[in-house]
Amino acid sequence: MSQPAPMITKDGRFAYESAGDPGAIPLIFLHGIGGAARAWRHQLATFDDRFHAIAWDMPGYGGSVPLASVSIAALADAFQQFIEQLGVTKPVLVGHSIGGMIVQKWLVQFPQLARAVVLAQTSPAFGKTDGDWQKSFIAARLGPLDRGETMKSLAPSLVKELVGDDPDPEGLELARECMASVPEASYRTMMLALIGFDQRGSLKDISVPTLLLSGSKDNNAPAPMMAKTATYIPSADYVELAGVGHLANLERPEAFDAALSRFLEAVVAKTQVTAQ
């Protein structure tokens, strides 16, 4: 999985990694709660010959400044500020897990600003704030920290629970490194930000080309749920990667990149036809 090092930038409030021609179509990757910009390095290297590939560190991650108050709405606002800071137009957005939730929330405010979106292993809702499932989910993830564990000590077991069959060894190691480096405060606030998230009513309003990408062994964003979600989005494509857990771009980078590449080729071809 070794690839050329991307450009690492700290610009104002946000840190990010990038590769490719700044004049090319922007392709922006948003990581999940246990991730980081560097979790996308394989994708930056894969797509830097065709796109201006960019991976941000969410607020509170890497070199990005934490938010004073964290919610999916606040993260979507921060993401728009990041886009404006970059000065890019009509990006393709690839949001994984909570990154996909941020994209969904962002689309409500800016429905036409994206060229296309990829919702990777994410959900349109986390459910009621007082639901038993939600309470048990949060307790299972924050309980060990309350009992004195650290993100570094928990990283191996957390990542093991997330992956599917035969994950790429280098991708697995990078996943553990990313998880171990997440500040505990950021992990806690991001987990709590999930509670009450619900964009199911907005799915029908997504009007840009959309790919929903799932893993058959993903227990956090189960494939049947994602397949059903795709039916509510006009003209959405759905791809399921067999044997893959919740970290597809790290577990099976070639399969993830191939699925993304097929979608991007169709999006670019449609854009070229429209422009003629």
ZAGUVO-872363 format. One record per residue (C-alpha): residue in three letters; x, y, z. Coordinates in pm, 1 decimal. Layout:
<sites>
residu;x;y;z
ALA;X;Y;Z
...
</sites>
This chain:
<sites>
residu;x;y;z
MET;0.0;0.0;0.0
SER;302.0;230.9;-5.5
GLN;248.7;546.1;-208.3
PRO;405.7;889.0;-255.9
ALA;362.2;1124.4;37.6
PRO;82.9;1379.1;-12.0
MET;115.1;1748.4;60.3
ILE;27.8;1810.5;426.4
THR;-114.1;2156.9;493.1
LYS;-218.8;2348.7;803.7
ASP;-415.4;2649.2;686.8
GLY;-593.3;2855.7;948.5
ARG;-846.3;2640.6;1132.0
PHE;-804.5;2331.7;917.1
ALA;-536.7;2076.6;839.0
TYR;-555.6;1858.4;531.4
GLU;-359.1;1641.1;290.6
SER;-374.8;1682.6;-85.6
ALA;-233.3;1548.8;-409.4
GLY;-283.4;1618.9;-777.1
ASP;-336.0;1924.5;-994.4
PRO;-510.9;2209.7;-807.9
GLY;-680.5;2296.1;-1136.3
ALA;-845.0;1954.2;-1167.9
ILE;-1188.6;1855.6;-1038.2
PRO;-1177.9;1861.6;-655.5
LEU;-1229.5;1523.3;-487.1
ILE;-1268.3;1570.6;-111.2
PHE;-1258.0;1284.5;140.9
LEU;-1416.3;1307.1;487.8
HIS;-1304.0;1047.8;743.6
GLY;-1493.1;877.1;1025.1
ILE;-1476.1;908.3;1404.4
GLY;-1170.3;685.3;1435.2
GLY;-998.8;818.8;1126.4
ALA;-783.1;1104.4;1006.2
ALA;-686.6;1270.9;680.1
ARG;-400.9;1021.8;641.0
ALA;-648.8;732.7;633.8
TRP;-715.9;836.7;271.7
ARG;-355.4;833.4;146.6
HIS;-412.1;530.5;-75.3
GLN;-703.7;711.3;-239.1
LEU;-507.5;1035.5;-278.6
ALA;-238.1;839.6;-462.6
THR;-491.7;652.6;-675.5
PHE;-681.6;957.8;-793.9
ASP;-417.7;1230.6;-803.3
ASP;-364.2;1183.7;-1178.2
ARG;-725.9;1273.4;-1254.7
PHE;-843.9;1489.9;-965.5
HIS;-730.4;1740.6;-707.1
ALA;-761.4;1487.6;-424.5
ILE;-803.8;1637.8;-76.6
ALA;-854.9;1477.6;266.6
TRP;-940.5;1700.2;562.3
ASP;-882.4;1642.9;928.6
MET;-1217.9;1701.8;1097.6
PRO;-1221.8;1974.0;1364.4
GLY;-1044.2;1833.7;1669.2
TYR;-837.8;1589.6;1460.2
GLY;-477.9;1623.3;1346.0
GLY;-395.4;1990.0;1310.5
SER;-757.0;2108.2;1280.6
VAL;-889.9;2332.3;1555.4
PRO;-1169.0;2177.8;1769.3
LEU;-1517.7;2327.4;1761.3
ALA;-1649.9;2501.7;2070.5
SER;-1967.9;2294.8;2044.4
VAL;-1988.1;1976.2;1837.8
SER;-2291.5;1862.0;1640.8
ILE;-2340.1;1725.8;1290.1
ALA;-2481.9;2065.0;1191.8
ALA;-2178.0;2246.3;1333.0
LEU;-1945.6;2004.6;1151.5
ALA;-2133.8;2066.7;825.1
ASP;-2091.0;2441.9;875.6
ALA;-1720.2;2389.9;941.1
PHE;-1692.6;2180.8;626.7
GLN;-1844.9;2458.9;418.7
GLN;-1593.0;2699.5;569.4
PHE;-1319.4;2452.7;471.6
ILE;-1445.6;2443.2;111.6
GLU;-1456.1;2821.4;99.0
GLN;-1105.9;2838.9;244.4
LEU;-979.3;2605.4;-28.1
GLY;-1153.4;2813.5;-292.6
VAL;-1276.0;2505.9;-483.0
THR;-1600.3;2475.9;-676.8
LYS;-1819.2;2179.0;-767.0
PRO;-1628.4;1917.8;-565.0
VAL;-1701.9;1548.1;-552.7
LEU;-1744.4;1455.7;-185.2
VAL;-1664.6;1114.6;-36.8
GLY;-1790.6;1086.8;320.8
HIS;-1719.4;780.1;533.1
SER;-1930.8;701.4;842.6
ILE;-1976.1;1030.5;1033.3
GLY;-1815.3;1196.1;732.2
GLY;-2112.3;1073.2;528.7
MET;-2349.4;1218.7;786.2
ILE;-2172.1;1552.9;755.7
VAL;-2216.5;1536.3;377.3
GLN;-2587.9;1463.5;414.6
LYS;-2634.7;1758.8;649.7
TRP;-2426.7;1983.0;422.9
LEU;-2641.2;1889.4;122.6
VAL;-2952.9;2025.2;294.0
GLN;-2796.6;2371.5;302.9
PHE;-2605.5;2352.2;-25.0
PRO;-2796.0;2108.2;-248.5
GLN;-2632.2;2214.3;-575.2
LEU;-2274.3;2296.8;-472.8
ALA;-2140.0;1941.8;-511.1
ARG;-2073.6;1776.3;-845.1
ALA;-2151.0;1436.2;-690.7
VAL;-2137.4;1260.8;-353.8
VAL;-2034.0;920.9;-223.3
LEU;-2190.8;805.2;103.1
ALA;-1957.9;530.4;221.0
GLN;-2064.8;302.6;505.1
THR;-2281.8;561.5;670.4
SER;-2641.0;605.3;782.3
PRO;-2915.9;864.1;735.3
ALA;-3013.7;838.0;1102.4
PHE;-2879.7;740.9;1442.3
GLY;-3217.6;737.7;1608.7
LYS;-3386.2;880.7;1915.4
THR;-3171.3;1054.1;2175.0
ASP;-3317.2;837.8;2450.6
GLY;-3337.7;508.0;2261.2
ASP;-3203.9;194.4;2430.8
TRP;-2992.4;96.6;2129.9
GLN;-2835.0;441.9;2114.3
LYS;-2759.7;435.9;2487.1
SER;-2596.7;93.7;2467.9
PHE;-2395.1;193.1;2159.4
ILE;-2251.6;500.9;2329.5
ALA;-2193.5;319.5;2658.6
ALA;-2003.2;39.6;2485.3
ARG;-1767.7;287.5;2321.5
LEU;-1721.2;542.4;2597.1
GLY;-1737.2;305.0;2893.6
PRO;-1377.5;179.3;2857.1
LEU;-1250.9;539.5;2852.8
ASP;-1452.5;610.9;3166.3
ARG;-1278.7;313.4;3327.6
GLY;-930.1;446.5;3252.7
GLU;-845.5;303.1;2912.6
THR;-685.5;528.5;2651.0
MET;-741.2;560.7;2276.4
LYS;-398.7;404.1;2226.1
SER;-478.3;103.1;2444.6
LEU;-823.1;60.2;2288.6
ALA;-720.5;105.7;1925.0
PRO;-638.7;-260.9;1846.8
SER;-967.8;-395.0;1983.4
LEU;-1176.8;-111.0;1836.7
VAL;-1033.3;-163.6;1490.3
LYS;-1066.4;-543.0;1515.0
GLU;-1440.1;-500.7;1576.6
LEU;-1474.8;-280.8;1268.8
VAL;-1306.4;-488.3;998.5
GLY;-1430.9;-781.4;794.8
ASP;-1256.0;-1074.2;628.3
ASP;-884.1;-1067.1;542.6
PRO;-816.5;-694.8;572.9
ASP;-505.5;-553.4;408.1
PRO;-226.4;-568.3;672.2
GLU;-90.7;-221.0;595.6
GLY;-440.7;-74.3;590.5
LEU;-514.2;-244.5;922.1
GLU;-200.8;-96.9;1077.2
LEU;-289.3;250.8;947.7
ALA;-640.5;211.9;1090.6
ARG;-493.0;130.2;1431.8
GLU;-253.8;425.8;1410.9
CYS;-536.8;664.4;1321.5
MET;-760.0;534.5;1599.5
ALA;-479.9;555.6;1856.6
SER;-407.1;917.1;1764.2
VAL;-765.5;1045.0;1801.8
PRO;-778.3;1284.3;2099.1
GLU;-1005.1;1138.1;2366.3
ALA;-1202.2;1462.6;2388.9
SER;-1270.3;1454.6;2013.6
TYR;-1373.0;1088.9;2021.2
ARG;-1618.0;1157.0;2302.6
THR;-1775.2;1464.8;2145.3
MET;-1805.2;1300.5;1803.3
MET;-1976.9;996.1;1953.9
LEU;-2224.2;1216.3;2137.4
ALA;-2284.0;1420.6;1820.0
LEU;-2434.6;1110.1;1659.7
ILE;-2726.2;1103.7;1901.2
GLY;-3045.2;1226.2;1743.9
PHE;-2903.0;1257.7;1392.2
ASP;-3182.5;1196.8;1140.2
GLN;-3176.0;1303.3;775.6
ARG;-3412.7;1037.8;642.8
GLY;-3664.5;1301.8;538.8
SER;-3402.3;1475.4;325.3
LEU;-3291.7;1175.7;117.8
LYS;-3554.1;1241.8;-149.9
ASP;-3411.4;1590.0;-201.1
ILE;-3059.0;1476.7;-290.9
SER;-3039.1;1579.3;-654.9
VAL;-2671.8;1527.8;-740.3
PRO;-2527.3;1195.2;-862.8
THR;-2488.6;972.9;-557.6
LEU;-2312.2;646.5;-483.0
LEU;-2387.7;447.9;-169.3
LEU;-2100.8;213.0;-88.4
SER;-2134.5;-59.5;173.4
GLY;-1951.8;-363.6;309.5
SER;-2131.4;-694.3;355.1
LYS;-1967.2;-748.4;696.2
ASP;-2023.5;-393.5;824.4
ASN;-2204.6;-402.4;1159.4
ASN;-2205.1;-23.6;1209.6
ALA;-2370.5;64.3;879.6
PRO;-2525.1;-268.9;773.9
ALA;-2548.2;-333.4;401.6
PRO;-2926.7;-399.4;400.6
MET;-2984.3;-59.6;562.9
MET;-2762.6;112.3;306.9
ALA;-2932.6;-69.3;18.5
LYS;-3269.3;49.4;146.6
THR;-3136.6;403.3;190.2
ALA;-3034.9;404.1;-177.8
THR;-3395.2;348.6;-281.3
TYR;-3495.7;682.5;-128.1
ILE;-3235.5;886.0;-319.0
PRO;-3329.5;967.2;-678.5
SER;-3104.6;783.4;-927.2
ALA;-2862.6;664.5;-657.5
ASP;-2615.9;386.5;-735.9
TYR;-2550.6;116.6;-476.2
VAL;-2239.1;-99.1;-449.0
GLU;-2175.9;-365.8;-185.6
LEU;-1824.6;-498.2;-127.4
ALA;-1826.9;-864.1;-23.5
GLY;-1651.4;-958.6;299.7
VAL;-1572.1;-598.1;391.2
GLY;-1638.4;-443.7;731.3
HIS;-1668.9;-76.3;823.1
LEU;-1330.2;45.5;694.9
ALA;-1350.2;-42.2;325.2
ASN;-1094.6;208.4;198.6
LEU;-834.2;63.0;437.4
GLU;-943.7;-302.3;440.5
ARG;-974.3;-345.4;65.4
PRO;-827.7;-30.0;-89.1
GLU;-817.1;-168.9;-444.4
ALA;-1182.3;-276.9;-436.3
PHE;-1288.4;53.8;-280.0
ASP;-1090.7;253.5;-536.0
ALA;-1228.5;48.2;-824.3
ALA;-1588.3;109.8;-717.8
LEU;-1518.2;479.3;-666.4
SER;-1337.6;504.3;-1000.3
ARG;-1630.9;356.8;-1192.4
PHE;-1865.3;607.7;-1034.7
LEU;-1630.6;899.8;-1096.3
GLU;-1582.1;804.6;-1460.2
ALA;-1959.1;814.2;-1510.7
VAL;-1986.7;1149.2;-1330.7
VAL;-1706.9;1307.1;-1535.8
ALA;-1848.6;1168.7;-1861.7
LYS;-2190.4;1313.4;-1779.8
THR;-2033.1;1648.2;-1691.9
GLN;-1850.5;1658.4;-2025.1
VAL;-2167.0;1578.2;-2220.7
THR;-2360.6;1847.6;-2033.6
ALA;-2088.5;2104.3;-2102.7
GLN;-2099.3;2041.9;-2479.7
</sites>
